[in-house]
Structures are given as structure tokens and as C-alpha cells.
Amino acid sequence: MANKKENHIQKVLEEQQSRQAGYRERALKMFPWVCAHCGREFEGKRVKELTIHHKDHNHDNNPPDGSNWELLCIYCHDNEHCRDQVADAYSDEVAGSTSDSWGTTNPFAGLGDMLKGKL
């Protein structure tokens, strides 16, 4: 059973790598080798530091014109996905709170009384 599962995982990974190689190759032919976020230029062996980012985050959406792709350096690509994770975490936090409790805390409540007592 475990061997069958391992074979399935290996097959899925190989298919994913094959698909990625295809759109990466096309994107590198279509776009200048420049990170779309930070503007760093890449050439030679450093081109491997450029990644293909799917703007809609759907890795199966690979239109022939490349309209769902942008080249990002590995640092900007990581940053892009981290921002999404942070936004998702905040949206989960907001969804779990009630509208009455969100943003109603007043950090200066009672400050006037405190100042009156000390002056």
C-alpha cells in the first residue's frame, strides 16, 4: 500500500515539474529577464533566480499569451506569497470577531481622568 502511494506521489510531482518547465520556458522567451517587482535584471546562470508567478494563483491557468504570469525574483516571489498568507490570517481573525468588538477599543479611555488627578 505504501509503495503504491509513493508511486502516485512521484507521478504527481513529475507531472507538476513537467508542466512548470513548459510554462517557465515559454515565459522566459516572452518576457525580459527582469523582476516585475524590484526591477533587478538577470542574465546567465542567475536566470534560475527568476520564478514564474501566477497572478491569479492558479497554476493550471497558463494562457498562451502569458497574461497570468509575471517574472519575479525568488525574494519578491516569497514576499508576494507571504503577504497573501498574512492577509488570509487577518481576514480569518476579522471573520471570527464580532462587528461590535472590532476596532472599538480606545487606548486613551480614562486618560483625561488620570491627567486631572496628577496635575
C-alpha positions in Angstrom: 0.0 0.0 0.0 2.8 2.5 0.9 4.6 1.7 -2.3 1.5 2.4 -4.3 1.1 5.8 -2.5 4.7 6.7 -3.1 4.4 5.9 -6.8 1.4 8.1 -7.0 3.1 11.0 -5.2 6.2 10.6 -7.5 3.9 10.7 -10.6 2.1 13.8 -9.4 5.4 15.5 -8.7 6.8 14.6 -12.2 3.7 15.9 -13.9 3.9 19.2 -11.9 7.6 19.6 -12.8 6.9 18.9 -16.5 4.0 21.4 -16.5 6.2 24.1 -14.8 9.1 23.5 -17.1 6.8 24.2 -20.1 5.4 27.5 -18.9 8.7 28.6 -17.4 10.4 28.1 -20.7 7.6 30.0 -22.5 7.6 32.9 -20.0 11.4 33.3 -20.2 11.1 33.6 -24.0 8.2 36.1 -23.8 9.3 38.5 -21.1 12.5 40.4 -20.4 14.6 38.8 -17.6 13.7 41.5 -15.1 11.8 41.0 -11.8 8.4 42.7 -12.2 8.5 43.9 -8.6 12.0 45.0 -7.7 13.3 45.6 -11.2 16.5 43.6 -10.8 17.9 42.3 -14.1 19.1 38.7 -14.5 21.3 37.0 -17.0 23.4 33.9 -17.5 23.3 31.4 -14.6 21.4 33.9 -12.4 18.2 33.5 -14.6 17.5 30.5 -12.4 16.7 33.0 -9.6 13.6 34.2 -11.6 10.4 32.4 -10.9 7.1 32.5 -12.7 4.3 33.9 -10.5 0.7 33.2 -11.4 -1.2 36.4 -10.9 -4.4 34.6 -10.0 -2.5 31.9 -8.0 -3.9 29.2 -10.3 -1.0 27.1 -11.6 -3.3 25.5 -14.1 -4.2 28.8 -15.7 -1.5 29.2 -18.3 -2.8 31.2 -21.3 -0.7 31.2 -24.4 -0.2 34.9 -24.2 1.3 34.7 -20.7 -1.2 37.2 -19.3 -1.4 35.3 -16.0 2.3 35.3 -15.4 4.9 37.6 -14.2 8.6 37.0 -13.6 9.6 37.6 -10.0 13.0 37.0 -8.3 12.9 34.4 -5.6 12.8 37.1 -2.9 9.9 39.0 -4.3 8.0 35.8 -5.1 8.4 34.7 -1.5 7.3 38.1 -0.3 4.2 38.0 -2.6 3.1 34.7 -1.1 3.8 35.7 2.5 1.7 38.8 2.0 -1.2 36.6 0.9 -0.7 34.4 4.0 -0.8 37.4 6.3 -3.9 38.8 4.6 -5.6 35.5 4.9 -4.7 35.3 8.6 -6.1 38.8 9.2 -9.3 38.0 7.3 -9.8 34.8 9.3 -9.3 36.9 12.5 -11.8 39.5 11.4 -14.3 36.8 10.3 -14.0 35.3 13.8 -14.7 38.5 15.6 -18.0 40.4 16.0 -18.6 43.8 14.5 -19.2 45.2 18.0 -15.8 44.2 19.3 -13.7 45.0 16.2 -11.9 48.4 16.4 -13.9 49.7 19.4 -11.0 49.7 21.9 -10.0 53.1 23.0 -6.4 53.1 24.3 -6.9 56.6 25.7 -10.0 55.8 27.7 -9.6 57.3 31.1 -6.6 59.3 30.2 -8.3 62.6 31.0 -9.2 61.5 34.5 -5.7 60.2 35.0 -4.1 63.5 34.0 -6.5 65.5 36.1 -5.5 63.5 39.2 -1.8 64.1 38.6 -1.9 67.8 37.7 
